[in-house]
Amino acid sequence: MLRVAIVGASGYIGGELLRLLHGHPRVTVVAATSDRLAGRRVDGPHPNLRGHTDLCFVGHHTLENTDFDVLFLAAPHRETMGRMAEYLKLARTVIDLSGDFRLRDPEVYASYYGVAHAAPQLIPEFTAGLPEWHRARLTTSDRIAVPGCMATAGILAVRPLALDGLIEGTVRVDARTGSSGSGVSGGAAGAHAERSGALRVFAPSGHRHEAEIAQATDRTVRMTATGVEAVRGVQVLCHVKLAPGVSEKEVRSAFRAAYGDEPFVRVIAQRQGLYRLPEPKILTGSNFCDVGFAVSADDGTAVLVGALDNLVKGGAGGAVQCMNVRFGWPERTGLEFFGLHPN
C-alpha cells in the first residue's frame, strides 16, 4: 500500500481526494492538512465521509521530515509555487491540482494570474496530468500538474480536431460551471441568495483556463465563463471554423480515433434522445468526460462540446487517474463510479 498525503484537504477538491482515495484499494491516506482545522476530524467539513475514517486534519508544519509515496496538492493558486521546493522533498511523486505549474511559459502565467512565477525553474519538471494525451510521459513522471476543470473539458473537446488540422482560426469557448468551482471560500458571489436562479458571466474574457486550452491545442483561444445554478458540473461549447472540405464524418472519425480506447472519455453525438450531446448532470461523481459535436454544413462551422464533473475528472478524479497511470495500475482503480440517472 502506498502512503499518500493531501495538502489543503479541507476544501471541495480536498474532500473529493479523501473520498476517492479512501475507496482506493492500493493506497492509505496517512495525512490530510489544514492549518485552520488542525486536530479536527476530516468528516466535519466532509460529512459524506462519516463512518469511513477517523482521520483528523494536521497542520502543514507536521509534514516536515516526513516521507510519503504520493503527495497531492490542493492548495490555492499562487501559494503552491512558493512552497513547491519544500513539497518536492516530502514525496516521491507530487501531483499538483493548483494552476501554478500548468502553463509552460512563466510570462503567460504572469499575464493570467497577475503575479510573477515564484519558481519558473521547476516548470519544465512537470508533466500535464491529462492521461488521454500524455499517458506515455505520465508513466515515468513524478511531477504532475493536473489541468483545470474547464480546461480539461475544452482540451478534450478541441485537441483531436486541432492536431488533425481539421479546424482553422480562433477557437471561441463558452464555458459554464457550477458553484463548487468557486471553492469553499467563494465569497459573497457564491452565497445562495445571490447565486440561485442566476446566470452570472463572471469572466467575459481572459479566464486563466483559456491559456491552458491554447497551449494544448496550439490555437488562439477566446473564452467566456458563466456561473450557473448547478452545484457541480462543467460544460464547454467550443465554436470552431472547419478547414475547407471537412465533413461531419471526418469530425466523428477524429474523435473516435482519439478516444475509442479511452476508459474515461465517451463520444456523445446522437440525433435522438434526451441526452444527444454531453450533459454534466449525468456525470456527477464520475470520472468521465463526455465529448461531442454538431456540424453546420451551411457555413462550415462546428460546435464541439465537453462535459464533466469539475471536482472529479476536472480535479480529484483526474489526479487519481494520473496516479494510477504513474504506478502502472488499471486506470479505473478507485474510479469505478459511473454517475446517476435520474439525478
Order of alpha helices (4+ residues) and beta strands (2+ residues): beta-alpha-beta-beta-alpha-beta-alpha-beta-alpha-beta-alpha-beta-alpha-beta-alpha-beta-beta-alpha-beta-beta-beta-alpha
